[in-house]
Amino acid sequence: VFEWISQSNHHHLLCTNCGRTMPLDNQLVQEFISKVHNRHGFHVNATHLIVSGTEHICLDNKNR
């Protein structure tokens, strides 16, 4: 998944079954970044995160 973005932080969920992408809640990523900083003293400048898996619609269809 490639997309031109103008903001420095951009995050998606990617369904590996159907290929659908959904935006990932920035608040969740910010909480993760805060934990990284607190545990490792690492300052994050920008993030581009894709989390792959299977969305609930595809899981429901597989279980029928």
Secondary structure as UniProt FT lines:
FT   STRAND          9..15
FT   TURN            16..18
FT   STRAND          21..23
FT   HELIX           26..40
FT   STRAND          47..53
FT   HELIX           56..62
//
